[in-house]
Amino acid sequence: MQAPSDLPPPASAVAGTDRVTRREVLVRATKAAVVMAGAAALGRVAWDQGGFGVAAGEGARQVRDFRIADPGRDHAELAIARGAESGATAEALVRKAVDALGGMKRFVSRGDVVVVKPNIGWDRMPIHAANTNPDVVGAVIRQAFDAGAKRVVVADGSCNDPNRCFQRSGIWRKAYSLGAEVVLPAEHRYRTTRMKGELLDEWPIFTTLIDADKVINVPVAKHHNLAKFTAGMKNWYGILGGRRNRLHQSIDVSIADLATFMRPSLVVIDAMRVLVRNGPQGGNIDDTKVMGTIVASTDQVAADAFACTLIGQHRDNLPYLKMAHDRGIGTMLWENLRVKEV
């Protein structure tokens, strides 16, 4: 068989009358190395689930819609419970906010499997406000059980070591004390899913967070050095496996894609203590501020649009809110909803 033109010829060919010079052999060898390296790189991209080499999805975007059918026209669509001055507990504020929306029984039915999705991304204690306050998570768990949930599962895909994040955040202990199951991320719990988003097409998804009857998003409101603000919509990063940090190159589009894919039954935003700068990881108590506030809503876009004001941000500065608004996921004009302060 004749050797490919980009590969050096065998020694027998060099010995003939058309002798190839040493320099030509080196040039051909270099070309061959480049070709093989390029092929290897292409192969890695093609097989790198969660990379940018996946072809764009075709057809309609996929959705995991856990919203309830009840329009609830007698209830608030956005509830704000404040208790900083009164010293109200997280338990009391969560109950006030959820009751203003119609109560947890409106969202959780008897026998439901309920997934609670806090932010447990960082190896930080509650006082650092980098993770969701464990008392807020506990209040949601308790109300879900009281409403008749068969199982309540708490899970998140941590950025730092999951064991340390779940323990230092205080969420593991709180969840177990109330009878909830705690599921840490592990390779076998991810399944490659075709999301068909503008940026997020095929990606490994933490299946524990989508295999449920109802999903309650329980983020913490805080500053984010790239997205400017993070709460409900950005909290869906926790469902992703793979090298999700690569999404930061187009962070607003990725957030909008995630909020398109995940439509929770309810959003309960923790603003008991808020990280106002140096987020999302924080680490300095001086960067936090006690606000004693809980925001609850059936509209994840509206919830974020209001909650960003707690750290001095404005919805117009957050492109992902406008993207989600334009896609019809929710409204960034939160004041147009039925709003109730309690």
Contacts in CASP RR format, 6 or more apart in sequence:
PFRMAT RR
TARGET T0000
AUTHOR 0000-0000-0000
METHOD contacts of the structure
MODEL  1
MQAPSDLPPPASAVAGTDRVTRREVLVRATKAAVVMAGAAALGRVAWDQG
GFGVAAGEGARQVRDFRIADPGRDHAELAIARGAESGATAEALVRKAVDA
LGGMKRFVSRGDVVVVKPNIGWDRMPIHAANTNPDVVGAVIRQAFDAGAK
RVVVADGSCNDPNRCFQRSGIWRKAYSLGAEVVLPAEHRYRTTRMKGELL
DEWPIFTTLIDADKVINVPVAKHHNLAKFTAGMKNWYGILGGRRNRLHQS
IDVSIADLATFMRPSLVVIDAMRVLVRNGPQGGNIDDTKVMGTIVASTDQ
VAADAFACTLIGQHRDNLPYLKMAHDRGIGTMLWENLRVKEV
3 9 0 8 1.000
3 10 0 8 1.000
3 13 0 8 1.000
4 32 0 8 1.000
6 28 0 8 1.000
6 31 0 8 1.000
6 32 0 8 1.000
6 35 0 8 1.000
7 28 0 8 1.000
7 29 0 8 1.000
7 32 0 8 1.000
8 20 0 8 1.000
8 25 0 8 1.000
8 28 0 8 1.000
8 29 0 8 1.000
8 32 0 8 1.000
9 20 0 8 1.000
9 25 0 8 1.000
9 28 0 8 1.000
13 20 0 8 1.000
14 20 0 8 1.000
14 25 0 8 1.000
45 51 0 8 1.000
45 52 0 8 1.000
45 53 0 8 1.000
46 53 0 8 1.000
49 192 0 8 1.000
49 202 0 8 1.000
49 203 0 8 1.000
49 204 0 8 1.000
49 242 0 8 1.000
50 202 0 8 1.000
50 203 0 8 1.000
50 204 0 8 1.000
50 241 0 8 1.000
50 242 0 8 1.000
50 243 0 8 1.000
50 244 0 8 1.000
50 246 0 8 1.000
51 242 0 8 1.000
51 243 0 8 1.000
51 246 0 8 1.000
52 246 0 8 1.000
54 201 0 8 1.000
54 202 0 8 1.000
55 201 0 8 1.000
56 201 0 8 1.000
57 194 0 8 1.000
57 196 0 8 1.000
57 197 0 8 1.000
57 201 0 8 1.000
57 202 0 8 1.000
58 196 0 8 1.000
59 196 0 8 1.000
60 196 0 8 1.000
61 195 0 8 1.000
61 196 0 8 1.000
61 197 0 8 1.000
61 257 0 8 1.000
61 260 0 8 1.000
61 261 0 8 1.000
62 193 0 8 1.000
62 194 0 8 1.000
62 195 0 8 1.000
62 196 0 8 1.000
62 261 0 8 1.000
63 260 0 8 1.000
63 261 0 8 1.000
63 263 0 8 1.000
64 210 0 8 1.000
64 215 0 8 1.000
64 261 0 8 1.000
64 262 0 8 1.000
64 263 0 8 1.000
65 263 0 8 1.000
66 212 0 8 1.000
66 213 0 8 1.000
66 214 0 8 1.000
66 215 0 8 1.000
66 262 0 8 1.000
66 263 0 8 1.000
66 264 0 8 1.000
66 265 0 8 1.000
67 263 0 8 1.000
67 264 0 8 1.000
67 265 0 8 1.000
67 298 0 8 1.000
68 106 0 8 1.000
68 107 0 8 1.000
68 214 0 8 1.000
68 265 0 8 1.000
68 298 0 8 1.000
70 106 0 8 1.000
72 102 0 8 1.000
72 106 0 8 1.000
75 100 0 8 1.000
75 101 0 8 1.000
75 102 0 8 1.000
75 103 0 8 1.000
75 106 0 8 1.000
75 338 0 8 1.000
76 100 0 8 1.000
76 101 0 8 1.000
76 102 0 8 1.000
76 337 0 8 1.000
76 338 0 8 1.000
76 339 0 8 1.000
76 340 0 8 1.000
77 101 0 8 1.000
77 297 0 8 1.000
77 298 0 8 1.000
77 299 0 8 1.000
77 302 0 8 1.000
77 337 0 8 1.000
77 338 0 8 1.000
77 339 0 8 1.000
78 295 0 8 1.000
78 296 0 8 1.000
78 297 0 8 1.000
78 299 0 8 1.000
78 302 0 8 1.000
78 303 0 8 1.000
78 306 0 8 1.000
78 334 0 8 1.000
78 337 0 8 1.000
78 338 0 8 1.000
78 339 0 8 1.000
78 340 0 8 1.000
79 96 0 8 1.000
79 97 0 8 1.000
79 98 0 8 1.000
79 100 0 8 1.000
79 101 0 8 1.000
79 295 0 8 1.000
79 296 0 8 1.000
79 297 0 8 1.000
79 339 0 8 1.000
79 340 0 8 1.000
79 341 0 8 1.000
79 342 0 8 1.000
80 97 0 8 1.000
80 293 0 8 1.000
80 294 0 8 1.000
80 295 0 8 1.000
80 306 0 8 1.000
80 339 0 8 1.000
80 340 0 8 1.000
80 341 0 8 1.000
80 342 0 8 1.000
81 88 0 8 1.000
81 93 0 8 1.000
81 94 0 8 1.000
81 96 0 8 1.000
81 97 0 8 1.000
81 100 0 8 1.000
81 293 0 8 1.000
81 294 0 8 1.000
81 295 0 8 1.000
81 296 0 8 1.000
81 341 0 8 1.000
81 342 0 8 1.000
82 93 0 8 1.000
82 292 0 8 1.000
82 293 0 8 1.000
82 341 0 8 1.000
82 342 0 8 1.000
83 93 0 8 1.000
83 292 0 8 1.000
83 293 0 8 1.000
84 290 0 8 1.000
84 291 0 8 1.000
84 292 0 8 1.000
84 293 0 8 1.000
87 292 0 8 1.000
88 292 0 8 1.000
89 135 0 8 1.000
90 133 0 8 1.000
90 135 0 8 1.000
90 136 0 8 1.000
90 139 0 8 1.000
90 270 0 8 1.000
90 272 0 8 1.000
90 294 0 8 1.000
91 135 0 8 1.000
91 138 0 8 1.000
91 139 0 8 1.000
91 142 0 8 1.000
93 139 0 8 1.000
93 272 0 8 1.000
93 292 0 8 1.000
93 293 0 8 1.000
93 294 0 8 1.000
94 136 0 8 1.000
94 139 0 8 1.000
94 140 0 8 1.000
94 143 0 8 1.000
94 268 0 8 1.000
94 294 0 8 1.000
94 296 0 8 1.000
95 139 0 8 1.000
95 143 0 8 1.000
96 294 0 8 1.000
96 342 0 8 1.000
97 268 0 8 1.000
97 294 0 8 1.000
97 295 0 8 1.000
97 296 0 8 1.000
97 342 0 8 1.000
98 104 0 8 1.000
98 143 0 8 1.000
98 266 0 8 1.000
98 268 0 8 1.000
98 296 0 8 1.000
99 342 0 8 1.000
100 296 0 8 1.000
100 340 0 8 1.000
100 342 0 8 1.000
101 107 0 8 1.000
101 266 0 8 1.000
101 296 0 8 1.000
101 297 0 8 1.000
101 298 0 8 1.000
103 143 0 8 1.000
103 147 0 8 1.000
104 143 0 8 1.000
104 144 0 8 1.000
104 146 0 8 1.000
104 147 0 8 1.000
105 147 0 8 1.000
105 148 0 8 1.000
107 147 0 8 1.000
107 214 0 8 1.000
107 216 0 8 1.000
107 265 0 8 1.000
107 266 0 8 1.000
108 114 0 8 1.000
108 143 0 8 1.000
108 144 0 8 1.000
108 147 0 8 1.000
108 148 0 8 1.000
108 149 0 8 1.000
108 214 0 8 1.000
108 265 0 8 1.000
109 147 0 8 1.000
109 148 0 8 1.000
109 213 0 8 1.000
109 214 0 8 1.000
110 147 0 8 1.000
110 148 0 8 1.000
110 149 0 8 1.000
110 150 0 8 1.000
111 148 0 8 1.000
111 149 0 8 1.000
111 150 0 8 1.000
111 213 0 8 1.000
112 144 0 8 1.000
112 148 0 8 1.000
112 149 0 8 1.000
112 150 0 8 1.000
112 212 0 8 1.000
112 213 0 8 1.000
112 214 0 8 1.000
113 149 0 8 1.000
113 150 0 8 1.000
113 151 0 8 1.000
113 153 0 8 1.000
113 211 0 8 1.000
113 212 0 8 1.000
113 213 0 8 1.000
113 214 0 8 1.000
114 144 0 8 1.000
114 149 0 8 1.000
114 151 0 8 1.000
114 152 0 8 1.000
114 153 0 8 1.000
114 212 0 8 1.000
114 213 0 8 1.000
114 214 0 8 1.000
114 215 0 8 1.000
114 216 0 8 1.000
115 152 0 8 1.000
115 153 0 8 1.000
115 154 0 8 1.000
115 155 0 8 1.000
115 208 0 8 1.000
115 209 0 8 1.000
115 210 0 8 1.000
115 211 0 8 1.000
115 212 0 8 1.000
115 214 0 8 1.000
115 215 0 8 1.000
115 216 0 8 1.000
116 137 0 8 1.000
116 140 0 8 1.000
116 141 0 8 1.000
116 144 0 8 1.000
116 152 0 8 1.000
116 153 0 8 1.000
116 154 0 8 1.000
116 175 0 8 1.000
116 180 0 8 1.000
116 216 0 8 1.000
116 218 0 8 1.000
117 155 0 8 1.000
117 156 0 8 1.000
117 209 0 8 1.000
117 215 0 8 1.000
117 216 0 8 1.000
117 217 0 8 1.000
117 218 0 8 1.000
117 219 0 8 1.000
117 235 0 8 1.000
117 236 0 8 1.000
117 238 0 8 1.000
117 239 0 8 1.000
117 264 0 8 1.000
118 131 0 8 1.000
118 132 0 8 1.000
118 136 0 8 1.000
118 137 0 8 1.000
118 154 0 8 1.000
118 156 0 8 1.000
118 169 0 8 1.000
118 171 0 8 1.000
118 218 0 8 1.000
118 219 0 8 1.000
118 220 0 8 1.000
118 270 0 8 1.000
119 130 0 8 1.000
119 131 0 8 1.000
119 132 0 8 1.000
119 156 0 8 1.000
119 218 0 8 1.000
119 219 0 8 1.000
119 220 0 8 1.000
119 230 0 8 1.000
119 235 0 8 1.000
120 131 0 8 1.000
120 132 0 8 1.000
120 156 0 8 1.000
120 157 0 8 1.000
120 158 0 8 1.000
120 162 0 8 1.000
120 165 0 8 1.000
120 166 0 8 1.000
120 169 0 8 1.000
120 171 0 8 1.000
121 130 0 8 1.000
121 131 0 8 1.000
121 156 0 8 1.000
121 157 0 8 1.000
121 158 0 8 1.000
121 159 0 8 1.000
121 160 0 8 1.000
121 165 0 8 1.000
121 169 0 8 1.000
121 238 0 8 1.000
122 128 0 8 1.000
122 130 0 8 1.000
122 131 0 8 1.000
122 158 0 8 1.000
122 159 0 8 1.000
122 160 0 8 1.000
122 165 0 8 1.000
122 169 0 8 1.000
122 280 0 8 1.000
122 281 0 8 1.000
122 282 0 8 1.000
123 160 0 8 1.000
123 161 0 8 1.000
123 164 0 8 1.000
123 165 0 8 1.000
123 168 0 8 1.000
124 130 0 8 1.000
124 131 0 8 1.000
124 165 0 8 1.000
124 168 0 8 1.000
124 169 0 8 1.000
124 281 0 8 1.000
124 282 0 8 1.000
124 283 0 8 1.000
125 168 0 8 1.000
125 169 0 8 1.000
125 170 0 8 1.000
126 133 0 8 1.000
126 134 0 8 1.000
126 169 0 8 1.000
126 170 0 8 1.000
126 273 0 8 1.000
127 273 0 8 1.000
127 285 0 8 1.000
127 288 0 8 1.000
128 275 0 8 1.000
128 282 0 8 1.000
128 283 0 8 1.000
128 284 0 8 1.000
128 285 0 8 1.000
128 288 0 8 1.000
129 220 0 8 1.000
129 222 0 8 1.000
129 273 0 8 1.000
129 274 0 8 1.000
129 275 0 8 1.000
129 282 0 8 1.000
129 288 0 8 1.000
130 220 0 8 1.000
130 222 0 8 1.000
130 275 0 8 1.000
130 279 0 8 1.000
130 280 0 8 1.000
130 281 0 8 1.000
130 282 0 8 1.000
130 283 0 8 1.000
131 165 0 8 1.000
131 169 0 8 1.000
131 171 0 8 1.000
131 220 0 8 1.000
132 169 0 8 1.000
132 171 0 8 1.000
132 218 0 8 1.000
132 219 0 8 1.000
132 220 0 8 1.000
132 270 0 8 1.000
133 220 0 8 1.000
133 270 0 8 1.000
133 272 0 8 1.000
133 273 0 8 1.000
134 169 0 8 1.000
134 170 0 8 1.000
134 171 0 8 1.000
134 173 0 8 1.000
134 174 0 8 1.000
135 174 0 8 1.000
135 272 0 8 1.000
136 218 0 8 1.000
136 268 0 8 1.000
136 270 0 8 1.000
136 272 0 8 1.000
136 294 0 8 1.000
137 154 0 8 1.000
137 171 0 8 1.000
137 174 0 8 1.000
137 175 0 8 1.000
137 218 0 8 1.000
138 174 0 8 1.000
138 175 0 8 1.000
138 178 0 8 1.000
140 216 0 8 1.000
140 218 0 8 1.000
140 268 0 8 1.000
141 152 0 8 1.000
141 154 0 8 1.000
141 174 0 8 1.000
141 175 0 8 1.000
141 178 0 8 1.000
141 179 0 8 1.000
141 180 0 8 1.000
142 178 0 8 1.000
144 152 0 8 1.000
144 214 0 8 1.000
144 216 0 8 1.000
145 152 0 8 1.000
145 178 0 8 1.000
145 179 0 8 1.000
149 214 0 8 1.000
151 181 0 8 1.000
152 175 0 8 1.000
152 178 0 8 1.000
152 179 0 8 1.000
152 180 0 8 1.000
152 181 0 8 1.000
153 180 0 8 1.000
153 181 0 8 1.000
153 182 0 8 1.000
153 183 0 8 1.000
153 208 0 8 1.000
153 212 0 8 1.000
154 171 0 8 1.000
154 175 0 8 1.000
154 180 0 8 1.000
154 181 0 8 1.000
154 182 0 8 1.000
154 183 0 8 1.000
155 182 0 8 1.000
155 183 0 8 1.000
155 184 0 8 1.000
155 185 0 8 1.000
155 206 0 8 1.000
155 208 0 8 1.000
155 209 0 8 1.000
156 165 0 8 1.000
156 185 0 8 1.000
156 209 0 8 1.000
156 238 0 8 1.000
157 185 0 8 1.000
157 206 0 8 1.000
157 238 0 8 1.000
157 239 0 8 1.000
157 240 0 8 1.000
157 241 0 8 1.000
158 165 0 8 1.000
158 166 0 8 1.000
158 184 0 8 1.000
158 185 0 8 1.000
159 165 0 8 1.000
159 281 0 8 1.000
162 184 0 8 1.000
162 185 0 8 1.000
163 184 0 8 1.000
166 172 0 8 1.000
166 182 0 8 1.000
166 184 0 8 1.000
167 173 0 8 1.000
171 182 0 8 1.000
172 182 0 8 1.000
175 181 0 8 1.000
175 182 0 8 1.000
176 182 0 8 1.000
183 189 0 8 1.000
183 208 0 8 1.000
185 206 0 8 1.000
185 241 0 8 1.000
189 206 0 8 1.000
189 207 0 8 1.000
189 208 0 8 1.000
190 204 0 8 1.000
190 205 0 8 1.000
190 206 0 8 1.000
190 207 0 8 1.000
190 241 0 8 1.000
190 242 0 8 1.000
191 204 0 8 1.000
191 205 0 8 1.000
191 207 0 8 1.000
192 202 0 8 1.000
192 203 0 8 1.000
192 204 0 8 1.000
192 205 0 8 1.000
193 202 0 8 1.000
193 203 0 8 1.000
193 204 0 8 1.000
193 205 0 8 1.000
194 201 0 8 1.000
194 202 0 8 1.000
195 201 0 8 1.000
195 202 0 8 1.000
195 203 0 8 1.000
195 205 0 8 1.000
195 257 0 8 1.000
195 261 0 8 1.000
197 257 0 8 1.000
197 260 0 8 1.000
197 261 0 8 1.000
198 253 0 8 1.000
198 256 0 8 1.000
198 257 0 8 1.000
199 247 0 8 1.000
199 250 0 8 1.000
199 253 0 8 1.000
199 254 0 8 1.000
199 257 0 8 1.000
200 247 0 8 1.000
200 254 0 8 1.000
200 257 0 8 1.000
200 258 0 8 1.000
200 261 0 8 1.000
203 240 0 8 1.000
203 241 0 8 1.000
203 242 0 8 1.000
204 240 0 8 1.000
204 241 0 8 1.000
204 242 0 8 1.000
205 239 0 8 1.000
205 240 0 8 1.000
205 241 0 8 1.000
206 238 0 8 1.000
206 239 0 8 1.000
206 240 0 8 1.000
206 241 0 8 1.000
209 215 0 8 1.000
209 238 0 8 1.000
209 239 0 8 1.000
210 239 0 8 1.000
210 262 0 8 1.000
214 265 0 8 1.000
214 266 0 8 1.000
215 262 0 8 1.000
215 264 0 8 1.000
215 265 0 8 1.000
216 264 0 8 1.000
216 265 0 8 1.000
216 266 0 8 1.000
216 267 0 8 1.000
216 268 0 8 1.000
217 232 0 8 1.000
217 235 0 8 1.000
217 236 0 8 1.000
217 262 0 8 1.000
217 264 0 8 1.000
217 266 0 8 1.000
217 267 0 8 1.000
217 268 0 8 1.000
217 300 0 8 1.000
218 267 0 8 1.000
218 268 0 8 1.000
218 269 0 8 1.000
218 270 0 8 1.000
219 230 0 8 1.000
219 231 0 8 1.000
219 232 0 8 1.000
219 234 0 8 1.000
219 235 0 8 1.000
219 267 0 8 1.000
219 269 0 8 1.000
219 270 0 8 1.000
220 231 0 8 1.000
220 269 0 8 1.000
220 270 0 8 1.000
220 271 0 8 1.000
220 274 0 8 1.000
220 275 0 8 1.000
221 229 0 8 1.000
221 230 0 8 1.000
221 231 0 8 1.000
221 269 0 8 1.000
221 270 0 8 1.000
221 271 0 8 1.000
221 274 0 8 1.000
221 295 0 8 1.000
221 307 0 8 1.000
221 308 0 8 1.000
221 310 0 8 1.000
221 311 0 8 1.000
222 229 0 8 1.000
222 230 0 8 1.000
222 231 0 8 1.000
222 274 0 8 1.000
222 275 0 8 1.000
222 276 0 8 1.000
222 279 0 8 1.000
222 280 0 8 1.000
222 311 0 8 1.000
223 229 0 8 1.000
223 230 0 8 1.000
223 275 0 8 1.000
223 276 0 8 1.000
223 277 0 8 1.000
223 278 0 8 1.000
223 279 0 8 1.000
223 280 0 8 1.000
223 287 0 8 1.000
223 311 0 8 1.000
224 230 0 8 1.000
224 234 0 8 1.000
224 279 0 8 1.000
224 280 0 8 1.000
225 278 0 8 1.000
225 279 0 8 1.000
225 280 0 8 1.000
226 248 0 8 1.000
226 251 0 8 1.000
227 234 0 8 1.000
227 251 0 8 1.000
227 252 0 8 1.000
227 255 0 8 1.000
227 318 0 8 1.000
227 320 0 8 1.000
228 308 0 8 1.000
228 313 0 8 1.000
228 317 0 8 1.000
228 318 0 8 1.000
229 304 0 8 1.000
229 307 0 8 1.000
229 308 0 8 1.000
229 311 0 8 1.000
229 313 0 8 1.000
229 318 0 8 1.000
230 279 0 8 1.000
230 280 0 8 1.000
231 269 0 8 1.000
231 303 0 8 1.000
231 304 0 8 1.000
231 307 0 8 1.000
231 308 0 8 1.000
232 267 0 8 1.000
232 269 0 8 1.000
232 300 0 8 1.000
232 303 0 8 1.000
232 304 0 8 1.000
232 307 0 8 1.000
233 255 0 8 1.000
233 256 0 8 1.000
233 258 0 8 1.000
233 259 0 8 1.000
233 300 0 8 1.000
233 301 0 8 1.000
233 304 0 8 1.000
233 320 0 8 1.000
233 321 0 8 1.000
233 324 0 8 1.000
234 255 0 8 1.000
234 258 0 8 1.000
234 320 0 8 1.000
236 255 0 8 1.000
236 258 0 8 1.000
236 259 0 8 1.000
236 261 0 8 1.000
236 262 0 8 1.000
237 244 0 8 1.000
237 247 0 8 1.000
237 254 0 8 1.000
237 255 0 8 1.000
237 258 0 8 1.000
238 244 0 8 1.000
239 258 0 8 1.000
239 262 0 8 1.000
240 247 0 8 1.000
240 258 0 8 1.000
247 254 0 8 1.000
248 254 0 8 1.000
251 320 0 8 1.000
252 318 0 8 1.000
252 319 0 8 1.000
252 320 0 8 1.000
252 323 0 8 1.000
253 320 0 8 1.000
253 323 0 8 1.000
255 320 0 8 1.000
255 323 0 8 1.000
255 324 0 8 1.000
256 320 0 8 1.000
256 323 0 8 1.000
256 324 0 8 1.000
256 327 0 8 1.000
256 329 0 8 1.000
259 300 0 8 1.000
259 301 0 8 1.000
259 320 0 8 1.000
259 324 0 8 1.000
259 329 0 8 1.000
260 324 0 8 1.000
260 327 0 8 1.000
260 329 0 8 1.000
263 300 0 8 1.000
263 329 0 8 1.000
264 300 0 8 1.000
266 296 0 8 1.000
266 297 0 8 1.000
266 298 0 8 1.000
267 295 0 8 1.000
267 296 0 8 1.000
267 297 0 8 1.000
267 298 0 8 1.000
267 299 0 8 1.000
267 300 0 8 1.000
267 303 0 8 1.000
268 294 0 8 1.000
268 295 0 8 1.000
268 296 0 8 1.000
269 294 0 8 1.000
269 295 0 8 1.000
269 296 0 8 1.000
269 303 0 8 1.000
269 304 0 8 1.000
269 307 0 8 1.000
270 294 0 8 1.000
271 291 0 8 1.000
271 292 0 8 1.000
271 293 0 8 1.000
271 294 0 8 1.000
271 295 0 8 1.000
271 307 0 8 1.000
271 310 0 8 1.000
272 290 0 8 1.000
272 291 0 8 1.000
272 292 0 8 1.000
272 293 0 8 1.000
272 294 0 8 1.000
273 288 0 8 1.000
273 289 0 8 1.000
273 290 0 8 1.000
273 291 0 8 1.000
273 292 0 8 1.000
274 288 0 8 1.000
274 289 0 8 1.000
274 290 0 8 1.000
274 291 0 8 1.000
274 310 0 8 1.000
274 311 0 8 1.000
275 282 0 8 1.000
275 287 0 8 1.000
275 288 0 8 1.000
275 311 0 8 1.000
276 287 0 8 1.000
276 288 0 8 1.000
276 289 0 8 1.000
276 311 0 8 1.000
276 312 0 8 1.000
277 287 0 8 1.000
278 284 0 8 1.000
278 287 0 8 1.000
279 287 0 8 1.000
291 310 0 8 1.000
293 310 0 8 1.000
295 303 0 8 1.000
295 306 0 8 1.000
295 307 0 8 1.000
296 303 0 8 1.000
297 303 0 8 1.000
297 306 0 8 1.000
297 337 0 8 1.000
299 330 0 8 1.000
299 331 0 8 1.000
299 334 0 8 1.000
299 337 0 8 1.000
300 324 0 8 1.000
300 329 0 8 1.000
300 330 0 8 1.000
301 321 0 8 1.000
301 324 0 8 1.000
301 325 0 8 1.000
301 329 0 8 1.000
301 330 0 8 1.000
301 331 0 8 1.000
301 332 0 8 1.000
302 330 0 8 1.000
302 331 0 8 1.000
302 332 0 8 1.000
302 333 0 8 1.000
302 334 0 8 1.000
302 337 0 8 1.000
303 334 0 8 1.000
304 318 0 8 1.000
304 321 0 8 1.000
305 315 0 8 1.000
305 318 0 8 1.000
305 321 0 8 1.000
305 331 0 8 1.000
305 332 0 8 1.000
305 333 0 8 1.000
305 334 0 8 1.000
306 334 0 8 1.000
308 314 0 8 1.000
308 315 0 8 1.000
308 318 0 8 1.000
308 321 0 8 1.000
315 321 0 8 1.000
315 322 0 8 1.000
315 332 0 8 1.000
316 322 0 8 1.000
321 332 0 8 1.000
322 332 0 8 1.000
324 330 0 8 1.000
324 332 0 8 1.000
325 331 0 8 1.000
325 332 0 8 1.000
325 333 0 8 1.000
331 337 0 8 1.000
END
